[in-house]
Amino acid sequence: MKRYERLFRKFGRRYTKGTYIFSEGDTSSDMFYILSGRVRVEQEAGYTKNKLAELGPGGYFGEMAPLIDIPRTASVVALEDSNIAVIDRETFCHLLIESKGVSLLLLREFSHRLKRSNEVLEELTKSRLKLIVLVYLFKEWPFEAHVNPVEDLALHAGEDSAGIQEILNDLDKDGIITCSDGTVTQFYKEKIWTIFGK
């Protein structure tokens, strides 16, 4: 508690509930450490805002800006009244140079965030491919006798056959299609909306 008090005296700012600490596209270069309260990290996606994370005491954000000179890639809003240490680029870089512990902590956190980003990207790629397969099924079903949907989809989607077959297997498990010996034997259009509720 005393450490937090010292940090607040030296670097602290108070943000009231609903206040944006920074917004996507801002060019500020401070890093932020939460002493008390909660914040939400969000990113615009068209007309909506996607929640990327919620952070509480001990959490930090904005650490990329002091390291590389890029605009903010997300916005951060206070979910409740929050005390936050605002650390400028010079102080942040000094901490990294002087403290192996801080450097290691940040390296670990970057690794975890990169892993989470890769998992999200993989899921988005799979969702995109699933959507391509569904559109193809709507357009081409029932298949003509000479059509091999796996090869046809792989060609049009620019994906490998194994990836297409994996999506078809998932759709079979979801009850959207029936597969037999790697071939689609039935397409249940009326059940398609069940997968969007997942």
C-alpha positions in Angstrom: 0.0 0.0 0.0 2.8 2.4 0.8 4.5 1.6 -2.5 1.2 2.5 -4.3 1.0 5.7 -2.3 4.6 6.6 -3.3 3.8 5.8 -6.9 0.7 7.9 -6.8 2.5 10.9 -5.3 5.2 10.7 -8.0 3.2 9.6 -11.1 -0.4 9.4 -10.1 -3.5 10.7 -11.9 -7.1 10.2 -11.0 -9.5 9.2 -13.7 -13.2 9.3 -13.0 -15.6 6.6 -14.2 -16.3 6.9 -17.9 -13.2 9.0 -18.7 -11.1 7.9 -21.6 -7.4 7.6 -20.6 -6.5 7.6 -24.3 -8.2 6.9 -27.6 -7.4 4.8 -30.6 -5.2 6.8 -32.9 -3.7 9.1 -30.2 0.0 9.7 -30.5 0.8 10.0 -26.8 3.8 8.0 -25.5 3.0 7.3 -21.8 2.7 3.9 -20.2 0.0 3.4 -17.5 0.0 1.3 -14.3 -3.2 0.8 -12.4 -3.0 1.5 -8.7 -6.7 1.2 -8.0 -9.9 0.9 -10.0 -10.6 -0.9 -13.3 -10.3 0.0 -16.9 -11.6 -1.5 -20.2 -9.4 -1.8 -23.3 -11.5 -1.6 -26.4 -11.1 -1.3 -30.2 -13.5 0.1 -32.8 -14.7 -2.4 -35.4 -17.0 -0.5 -37.8 -19.9 0.8 -35.8 -19.2 -1.3 -32.7 -16.5 -1.4 -30.0 -14.9 -4.7 -29.1 -13.8 -5.3 -25.6 -10.2 -6.6 -25.7 -9.6 -6.7 -21.9 -10.5 -5.5 -18.5 -7.7 -4.7 -16.1 -7.6 -4.0 -12.4 -4.9 -3.0 -9.8 -1.4 -4.2 -10.8 -2.4 -4.2 -14.5 -0.7 -2.0 -17.0 -1.4 -0.9 -20.5 0.0 1.4 -23.2 3.5 -0.1 -22.9 4.0 -0.2 -26.7 3.9 3.5 -27.2 7.1 4.4 -25.3 9.0 1.6 -27.1 7.9 2.2 -30.7 6.6 5.4 -32.1 3.1 4.4 -33.3 -0.4 5.7 -32.7 -2.5 3.9 -30.0 -4.1 0.8 -31.5 -7.0 0.7 -28.9 -8.8 3.0 -26.5 -8.9 2.7 -22.7 -11.8 3.9 -20.5 -12.1 4.0 -16.7 -14.9 1.6 -15.6 -14.8 3.1 -12.1 -12.9 5.9 -10.4 -9.3 4.9 -10.8 -5.9 6.0 -9.6 -3.3 5.3 -12.3 0.5 5.9 -12.5 1.3 7.6 -15.7 4.9 6.9 -16.7 6.5 8.9 -19.5 8.8 7.5 -22.2 12.0 8.6 -20.5 11.2 7.1 -17.1 9.9 3.9 -18.7 13.1 3.4 -20.8 15.2 4.2 -17.7 13.3 1.5 -15.8 13.9 -1.1 -18.6 17.6 -0.3 -18.6 18.1 -0.2 -14.8 15.8 -3.1 -13.8 16.2 -6.6 -15.1 13.1 -7.6 -13.2 10.9 -5.0 -15.0 12.4 -6.0 -18.4 11.7 -9.7 -17.7 8.2 -8.9 -16.5 7.4 -7.0 -19.7 9.0 -9.6 -21.9 6.8 -12.3 -20.3 3.7 -10.1 -20.7 4.5 -9.4 -24.3 4.9 -13.1 -24.9 1.5 -13.9 -23.3 -0.2 -11.1 -25.3 1.4 -12.3 -28.5 0.2 -15.9 -27.8 -3.4 -14.6 -27.1 -3.2 -12.5 -30.3 -2.1 -15.6 -32.3 -5.0 -17.6 -30.9 -7.5 -14.9 -31.8 -6.1 -14.6 -35.3 -6.2 -18.4 -35.7 -9.9 -18.4 -34.6 -10.7 -15.5 -37.0 -9.1 -17.3 -39.9 -11.1 -20.5 -39.1 -14.3 -18.4 -38.9 -13.6 -16.8 -42.2 -13.0 -20.1 -43.9 -16.1 -21.6 -42.3 -18.1 -18.6 -43.8 -16.6 -19.3 -47.2 -17.6 -22.9 -47.0 -21.2 -22.0 -46.0 -21.6 -19.5 -48.8 -20.3 -22.2 -51.2 -22.7 -24.7 -49.9 -25.6 -22.3 -50.3 -24.6 -21.5 -53.8 -23.6 -25.0 -55.1 -25.9 -27.4 -53.2 -26.8 -30.0 -54.4 -23.5 -30.8 -56.0 -23.2 -32.1 -59.5 -21.8 -35.6 -59.7 -18.4 -34.5 -61.0 -17.8 -31.8 -58.4 -15.4 -32.5 -55.6 -16.3 -29.7 -53.0 -13.0 -30.1 -51.1 -10.8 -29.6 -54.1 -13.1 -26.9 -55.5 -13.2 -24.9 -52.2 -9.4 -25.3 -51.8 -8.9 -23.8 -55.2 -11.3 -20.9 -54.8 -10.5 -20.1 -51.1 -6.7 -20.4 -51.6 -6.6 -22.9 -48.7 -5.2 -26.4 -48.5 -7.6 -29.4 -48.7 -6.9 -30.5 -45.1 -8.2 -27.1 -43.8 -11.3 -27.4 -45.9 -11.9 -31.0 -44.7 -11.5 -29.8 -41.1 -14.2 -27.2 -41.6 -16.5 -29.8 -43.2 -15.9 -32.1 -40.3 -16.8 -29.3 -37.9 -20.0 -28.6 -39.8 -20.8 -32.3 -39.7 -20.4 -32.3 -35.9 -22.6 -29.2 -35.7 -25.3 -31.0 -37.7 -25.2 -28.5 -40.6 -24.1 -31.2 -43.1 -23.7 -34.9 -43.2 -20.4 -36.3 -44.5 -19.7 -39.9 -45.6 -16.2 -41.0 -46.6 -15.1 -37.4 -46.9 -18.0 -36.4 -49.1 -20.9 -34.1 -48.3 -24.1 -36.2 -48.6 -26.6 -33.7 -47.0 -26.8 -30.0 -46.3 -29.4 -28.8 -43.7 -29.9 -25.1 -44.5 -32.5 -24.7 -41.8 -29.9 -25.5 -39.1 -27.3 -23.0 -40.2 -28.3 -20.4 -37.6 -27.5 -22.7 -34.7 -23.7 -22.2 -35.3 -24.0 -18.4 -35.0 -25.4 -18.7 -31.4 -22.1 -20.4 -30.3 
